[in-house]
Amino acid sequence: MRDALHIGCRGNLISSERREVNQKAVGVKTEQEGWLWWVCTHLDRFIEMIEQENGPNCKQIWPHRMVNGDYKQLYETIEWLGLEWNSDALKFIDPLLWHSRKQYKQT
């Protein structure tokens, strides 16, 4: 969730005028509180959909696990899709996680 807040707050995705309207609509005072509201609202809905008996045909992959070097969910998803794992994929993925690992270690 921290990553979603960081991404949302660092970009000017919404004009300041529209941002104020949105913040009032959901009852928050800051942009960070607004993004937190958005993430929590959607997270609740995603959990509800996943837990339904006839819910979506999906797999969960938590990015923070990959940041910590745990690729188990990624391997399981590749297998679940009927694909073959290519070990060269980590050569592509690992450098993309470098910045997140650095930030994670600092907190």
N, C-alpha and C positions, 0 to 999 in steps of 0.2 A: 504494500500500500504506500509505503514511503516513496518508492520510485515513481508511482503514478502521480503523487502530489508534487514531486520534484519536477517532473515533465510538464505537468499542467501549469505550475506556477512560473516556470522559467520562460515560457513563451507567451507572447501577446496574441493568444488565439481569439480573444473577444475584445471588441472595442471597450474603452473604459465606461462609456455611457451604457452599453448593453450589459456590461459586467455588473454595474450598480443595480440595474433592473433585475438581473438574475439573482443577485445576492439578496435583494429585498424579497423576491418571490419565494426563496427557500429559507428565509429567516437567518441569514448569516451576515457577519460584518466585514470579513476579510476575504480576499481571494483564496487564501489557503483553506479557510473554513468552507468556502464554496466547493473547492475541489474535493475536500474530505467528505462533504455531504454527497457529492456526485459518486465518488468511489464506493462509499458505504451503501448508498441506495442501489447501485448496480450490482455490488457484491451480494447483497441480500437476494436480489432477483436471480442472479446466476446460481446461487446455492439452491434456491427454491426449484429452479428448472432441473438442475442436476439430480436432486433428490427425488423428483417425481418418478413414480414407477415406470411410466412410459416416456421418460424425459428424453432429451436429445442424446443422440449417439455421439458421445464426446469423451475425451480424456482430459484430465487436468495436468498441467505442467506449471509448476511454481518456479518462476525465474530465480528467486533467491537461492533455491537449491543448486541450480547450475552455477550461480556465482560462487557458491561454496564448493564446487567441484563434484556435486552429486548429479550425475546424468541418468540415473535410473529411470525416472519418468520419461525422459526423452527416448531412451532405448525401448521402453515398454510401448510407447506410442508408435515408434517405427515398426515394431513387430506387430502391433495391433492393426496397423494399416496394411500389413502384408508386404512391407518393403524390407529390403535388406540393408542392414547397417553398414555404412561406409566409414571406416575409421579416420579417413581424411577429413571428415566433417568437423572433427574437433580442432583441426588446424585452422578452420574457418571460424568456428564458434569461440574458441578461447580468447583470441585477440579482441573480439567484440565485448567480452566481459571484463577486460582489464580495468577500465575506468570504474565500473561498479565494484569490483573487488577492492580497488584502492580506497574508494569511499567507505565501503563496508568495514574495512580494517581500521579506519580512522574513527568510527563511531563506537 
